[in-house]
Amino acid sequence: MFAALLLLLVSSVKFHSGLAFPGYFAVIPCVATVALIAIGGLGPSTVRGLLSSTPFVGVGKISYSL
């Protein structure tokens, strides 16, 4: 879980507009996100609690229509 969060944090800080996107660099945040979703689906965890919180659920409900 911490490795996935670290990958997301590093990619959000270090990636910039000069990188080729989509490209190999796009794999890093995608794999980290898949790992977090998989961890949340395994059972009770911090990730599951965070993703099922009211703000995250609210954003999820309106994100498609935005």
N, CA, C and O atoms as a GROMACS GRO file, in nm:
protein
  264
    1MET      N    1   0.082  -0.117   0.000
    1MET     CA    2   0.000   0.000   0.000
    1MET      C    3   0.088   0.125   0.000
    1MET      O    4   0.062   0.219  -0.075
    2PHE      N    5   0.190   0.126   0.083
    2PHE     CA    6   0.275   0.244   0.091
    2PHE      C    7   0.355   0.266  -0.037
    2PHE      O    8   0.381   0.380  -0.076
    3ALA      N    9   0.392   0.157  -0.102
    3ALA     CA   10   0.465   0.170  -0.229
    3ALA      C   11   0.376   0.233  -0.336
    3ALA      O   12   0.422   0.318  -0.413
    4ALA      N   13   0.250   0.194  -0.340
    4ALA     CA   14   0.157   0.251  -0.438
    4ALA      C   15   0.133   0.399  -0.410
    4ALA      O   16   0.132   0.480  -0.502
    5LEU      N   17   0.114   0.434  -0.283
    5LEU     CA   18   0.096   0.575  -0.248
    5LEU      C   19   0.221   0.656  -0.280
    5LEU      O   20   0.211   0.770  -0.326
    6LEU      N   21   0.337   0.599  -0.254
    6LEU     CA   22   0.462   0.668  -0.285
    6LEU      C   23   0.478   0.690  -0.435
    6LEU      O   24   0.520   0.797  -0.477
    7LEU      N   25   0.445   0.589  -0.515
    7LEU     CA   26   0.452   0.604  -0.661
    7LEU      C   27   0.358   0.714  -0.710
    7LEU      O   28   0.395   0.792  -0.798
    8LEU      N   29   0.238   0.720  -0.654
    8LEU     CA   30   0.145   0.826  -0.694
    8LEU      C   31   0.196   0.963  -0.653
    8LEU      O   32   0.186   1.059  -0.730
    9LEU      N   33   0.251   0.973  -0.534
    9LEU     CA   34   0.304   1.101  -0.486
    9LEU      C   35   0.422   1.146  -0.571
    9LEU      O   36   0.429   1.262  -0.612
   10VAL      N   37   0.515   1.056  -0.597
   10VAL     CA   38   0.633   1.090  -0.678
   10VAL      C   39   0.591   1.129  -0.819
   10VAL      O   40   0.644   1.226  -0.874
   11SER      N   41   0.499   1.055  -0.877
   11SER     CA   42   0.458   1.088  -1.014
   11SER      C   43   0.384   1.221  -1.019
   11SER      O   44   0.395   1.294  -1.118
   12SER      N   45   0.310   1.255  -0.916
   12SER     CA   46   0.239   1.383  -0.918
   12SER      C   47   0.333   1.500  -0.898
   12SER      O   48   0.304   1.611  -0.941
   13VAL      N   49   0.446   1.477  -0.832
   13VAL     CA   50   0.541   1.585  -0.806
   13VAL      C   51   0.646   1.596  -0.917
   13VAL      O   52   0.682   1.707  -0.958
   14LYS      N   53   0.694   1.484  -0.965
   14LYS     CA   54   0.806   1.484  -1.059
   14LYS      C   55   0.767   1.491  -1.207
   14LYS      O   56   0.847   1.535  -1.289
   15PHE      N   57   0.647   1.448  -1.241
   15PHE     CA   58   0.608   1.451  -1.382
   15PHE      C   59   0.580   1.595  -1.423
   15PHE      O   60   0.525   1.673  -1.345
   16HIS      N   61   0.616   1.629  -1.543
   16HIS     CA   62   0.596   1.764  -1.594
   16HIS      C   63   0.552   1.757  -1.740
   16HIS      O   64   0.550   1.650  -1.800
   17SER      N   65   0.518   1.870  -1.796
   17SER     CA   66   0.463   1.874  -1.931
   17SER      C   67   0.564   1.835  -2.039
   17SER      O   68   0.526   1.809  -2.152
   18GLY      N   69   0.692   1.832  -2.005
   18GLY     CA   70   0.794   1.796  -2.104
   18GLY      C   71   0.804   1.646  -2.128
   18GLY      O   72   0.869   1.604  -2.224
   19LEU      N   73   0.742   1.566  -2.044
   19LEU     CA   74   0.746   1.421  -2.061
   19LEU      C   75   0.647   1.379  -2.168
   19LEU      O   76   0.538   1.436  -2.180
   20ALA      N   77   0.684   1.279  -2.245
   20ALA     CA   78   0.594   1.225  -2.348
   20ALA      C   79   0.477   1.157  -2.279
   20ALA      O   80   0.495   1.064  -2.201
   21PHE      N   81   0.357   1.203  -2.309
   21PHE     CA   82   0.239   1.144  -2.247
   21PHE      C   83   0.132   1.130  -2.352
   21PHE      O   84   0.106   1.229  -2.420
   22PRO      N   85   0.068   1.020  -2.372
   22PRO     CA   86   0.093   0.897  -2.298
   22PRO      C   87   0.218   0.828  -2.348
   22PRO      O   88   0.255   0.840  -2.465
   23GLY      N   89   0.280   0.761  -2.263
   23GLY     CA   90   0.404   0.692  -2.293
   23GLY      C   91   0.437   0.599  -2.178
   23GLY      O   92   0.350   0.561  -2.100
   24TYR      N   93   0.562   0.564  -2.168
   24TYR     CA   94   0.603   0.473  -2.062
   24TYR      C   95   0.580   0.532  -1.924
   24TYR      O   96   0.554   0.458  -1.828
   25PHE      N   97   0.589   0.664  -1.913
   25PHE     CA   98   0.570   0.726  -1.782
   25PHE      C   99   0.426   0.715  -1.732
   25PHE      O  100   0.403   0.724  -1.612
   26ALA      N  101   0.331   0.698  -1.821
   26ALA     CA  102   0.191   0.685  -1.782
   26ALA      C  103   0.164   0.553  -1.710
   26ALA      O  104   0.064   0.540  -1.639
   27VAL      N  105   0.251   0.456  -1.727
   27VAL     CA  106   0.232   0.326  -1.664
   27VAL      C  107   0.246   0.337  -1.512
   27VAL      O  108   0.177   0.265  -1.439
   28ILE      N  109   0.333   0.423  -1.465
   28ILE     CA  110   0.361   0.433  -1.321
   28ILE      C  111   0.235   0.469  -1.240
   28ILE      O  112   0.198   0.393  -1.151
   29PRO      N  113   0.169   0.581  -1.269
   29PRO     CA  114   0.049   0.611  -1.190
   29PRO      C  115  -0.066   0.513  -1.215
   29PRO      O  116  -0.148   0.490  -1.126
   30CYS      N  117  -0.072   0.455  -1.334
   30CYS     CA  118  -0.178   0.357  -1.362
   30CYS      C  119  -0.160   0.231  -1.278
   30CYS      O  120  -0.256   0.180  -1.222
   31VAL      N  121  -0.038   0.181  -1.270
   31VAL     CA  122  -0.011   0.061  -1.191
   31VAL      C  123  -0.034   0.090  -1.043
   31VAL      O  124  -0.088   0.006  -0.971
   32ALA      N  125   0.007   0.207  -0.996
   32ALA     CA  126  -0.013   0.244  -0.857
   32ALA      C  127  -0.162   0.252  -0.824
   32ALA      O  128  -0.204   0.208  -0.717
   33THR      N  129  -0.241   0.308  -0.914
   33THR     CA  130  -0.384   0.319  -0.892
   33THR      C  131  -0.450   0.182  -0.892
   33THR      O  132  -0.536   0.155  -0.808
   34VAL      N  133  -0.411   0.096  -0.983
   34VAL     CA  134  -0.464  -0.041  -0.986
   34VAL      C  135  -0.431  -0.113  -0.855
   34VAL      O  136  -0.515  -0.185  -0.801
   35ALA      N  137  -0.310  -0.094  -0.805
   35ALA     CA  138  -0.269  -0.158  -0.680
   35ALA      C  139  -0.355  -0.108  -0.564
   35ALA      O  140  -0.398  -0.188  -0.480
   36LEU      N  141  -0.380   0.022  -0.557
   36LEU     CA  142  -0.463   0.076  -0.449
   36LEU      C  143  -0.606   0.025  -0.456
   36LEU      O  144  -0.666  -0.007  -0.354
   37ILE      N  145  -0.661   0.018  -0.576
   37ILE     CA  146  -0.798  -0.033  -0.592
   37ILE      C  147  -0.803  -0.181  -0.554
   37ILE      O  148  -0.899  -0.224  -0.489
   38ALA      N  149  -0.703  -0.258  -0.592
   38ALA     CA  150  -0.698  -0.400  -0.557
   38ALA      C  151  -0.686  -0.419  -0.406
   38ALA      O  152  -0.751  -0.506  -0.349
   39ILE      N  153  -0.604  -0.338  -0.342
   39ILE     CA  154  -0.589  -0.346  -0.197
   39ILE      C  155  -0.720  -0.312  -0.129
   39ILE      O  156  -0.758  -0.378  -0.032
   40GLY      N  157  -0.790  -0.211  -0.178
   40GLY     CA  158  -0.918  -0.172  -0.121
   40GLY      C  159  -1.025  -0.278  -0.136
   40GLY      O  160  -1.117  -0.285  -0.055
   41GLY      N  161  -1.014  -0.361  -0.238
   41GLY     CA  162  -1.111  -0.466  -0.261
   41GLY      C  163  -1.088  -0.592  -0.180
   41GLY      O  164  -1.173  -0.681  -0.180
   42LEU      N  165  -0.976  -0.601  -0.112
   42LEU     CA  166  -0.944  -0.722  -0.037
   42LEU      C  167  -1.019  -0.733   0.095
   42LEU      O  168  -1.038  -0.843   0.147
   43GLY      N  169  -1.061  -0.623   0.149
   43GLY     CA  170  -1.132  -0.626   0.277
   43GLY      C  171  -1.108  -0.496   0.352
   43GLY      O  172  -1.060  -0.398   0.294
   44PRO      N  173  -1.141  -0.495   0.479
   44PRO     CA  174  -1.125  -0.373   0.557
   44PRO      C  175  -0.978  -0.327   0.559
   44PRO      O  176  -0.888  -0.402   0.595
   45SER      N  177  -0.958  -0.202   0.519
   45SER     CA  178  -0.824  -0.145   0.519
   45SER      C  179  -0.835   0.006   0.520
   45SER      O  180  -0.944   0.061   0.505
   46THR      N  181  -0.723   0.071   0.537
   46THR     CA  182  -0.719   0.216   0.534
   46THR      C  183  -0.760   0.267   0.397
   46THR      O  184  -0.832   0.366   0.387
   47VAL      N  185  -0.714   0.201   0.293
   47VAL     CA  186  -0.747   0.242   0.156
   47VAL      C  187  -0.897   0.232   0.133
   47VAL      O  188  -0.958   0.323   0.076
   48ARG      N  189  -0.956   0.124   0.177
   48ARG     CA  190  -1.101   0.107   0.159
   48ARG      C  191  -1.178   0.215   0.234
   48ARG      O  192  -1.276   0.269   0.183
   49GLY      N  193  -1.135   0.245   0.355
   49GLY     CA  194  -1.200   0.350   0.433
   49GLY      C  195  -1.189   0.486   0.366
   49GLY      O  196  -1.284   0.563   0.365
   50LEU      N  197  -1.073   0.515   0.310
   50LEU     CA  198  -1.052   0.642   0.242
   50LEU      C  199  -1.136   0.651   0.116
   50LEU      O  200  -1.203   0.752   0.093
   51LEU      N  201  -1.134   0.547   0.035
   51LEU     CA  202  -1.208   0.550  -0.091
   51LEU      C  203  -1.359   0.547  -0.072
   51LEU      O  204  -1.433   0.588  -0.162
   52SER      N  205  -1.407   0.500   0.043
   52SER     CA  206  -1.550   0.496   0.067
   52SER      C  207  -1.597   0.615   0.151
   52SER      O  208  -1.713   0.620   0.192
   53SER      N  209  -1.508   0.711   0.177
   53SER     CA  210  -1.547   0.829   0.253
   53SER      C  211  -1.638   0.919   0.169
   53SER      O  212  -1.637   0.912   0.046
   54THR      N  213  -1.715   1.002   0.236
   54THR     CA  214  -1.814   1.087   0.169
   54THR      C  215  -1.755   1.175   0.058
   54THR      O  216  -1.813   1.181  -0.050
   55PRO      N  217  -1.641   1.244   0.081
   55PRO     CA  218  -1.588   1.328  -0.028
   55PRO      C  219  -1.549   1.248  -0.152
   55PRO      O  220  -1.577   1.290  -0.264
   56PHE      N  221  -1.486   1.134  -0.134
   56PHE     CA  222  -1.443   1.054  -0.248
   56PHE      C  223  -1.563   0.995  -0.322
   56PHE      O  224  -1.564   0.990  -0.445
   57VAL      N  225  -1.664   0.952  -0.248
   57VAL     CA  226  -1.784   0.898  -0.312
   57VAL      C  227  -1.856   1.009  -0.388
   57VAL      O  228  -1.907   0.986  -0.497
   58GLY      N  229  -1.861   1.129  -0.330
   58GLY     CA  230  -1.925   1.242  -0.398
   58GLY      C  231  -1.857   1.276  -0.529
   58GLY      O  232  -1.924   1.300  -0.630
   59VAL      N  233  -1.725   1.280  -0.529
   59VAL     CA  234  -1.650   1.307  -0.652
   59VAL      C  235  -1.674   1.196  -0.753
   59VAL      O  236  -1.689   1.222  -0.872
   60GLY      N  237  -1.678   1.072  -0.706
   60GLY     CA  238  -1.703   0.961  -0.796
   60GLY      C  239  -1.840   0.967  -0.862
   60GLY      O  240  -1.856   0.928  -0.977
   61LYS      N  241  -1.938   1.015  -0.788
   61LYS     CA  242  -2.074   1.023  -0.844
   61LYS      C  243  -2.087   1.129  -0.952
   61LYS      O  244  -2.166   1.113  -1.046
   62ILE      N  245  -2.011   1.238  -0.941
   62ILE     CA  246  -2.025   1.344  -1.041
   62ILE      C  247  -1.916   1.343  -1.146
   62ILE      O  248  -1.923   1.418  -1.244
   63SER      N  249  -1.814   1.259  -1.129
   63SER     CA  250  -1.699   1.266  -1.219
   63SER      C  251  -1.732   1.229  -1.363
   63SER      O  252  -1.678   1.290  -1.456
   64TYR      N  253  -1.819   1.133  -1.384
   64TYR     CA  254  -1.849   1.092  -1.522
   64TYR      C  255  -1.921   1.204  -1.596
   64TYR      O  256  -1.891   1.231  -1.712
   65SER      N  257  -2.015   1.268  -1.530
   65SER     CA  258  -2.092   1.374  -1.596
   65SER      C  259  -2.009   1.500  -1.618
   65SER      O  260  -2.039   1.579  -1.707
   66LEU      N  261  -1.906   1.519  -1.538
   66LEU     CA  262  -1.819   1.636  -1.559
   66LEU      C  263  -1.738   1.618  -1.685
   66LEU      O  264  -1.659   1.706  -1.720
   0.00000   0.00000   0.00000
